[in-house]
Structures are given as C-alpha cells and as structure tokens.
C-alpha cells in the first residue's frame, strides 16, 4: 500500500490508532515544507500545533 500511496500527487499521512504519525508520502512532506516525517510531529496533537489544515478553497478545518 505504501508503494501505491508514495506515487500519488496528493499528500497522504498515515496515523496509528494511538494518534502517532506513522508515515507520510513525499507529496505530504513537500506540501508541508519539511523533509522528514519527524518534522510533522510525533503525534496528531503535535501536528496540529505546527500546522493549520485548510480546504482547497483556503477555509480552515476545525480541530475536530
């Protein structure tokens, strides 16, 4: 599955049920301006502290 997702143009981040970030494809790293998964954060909470998600129309995504 990771090989398939790795080739997508869309950014994909895999999250474990314990809320830790497991993997991100190159598109996800690029769109966040980072080079390594660790720079996104170790957990969803750390990720939320570093980045603000937005829809394609630039409206902010709510925290939930």
Order of alpha helices (4+ residues) and beta strands (2+ residues): alpha-beta-beta-alpha-alpha
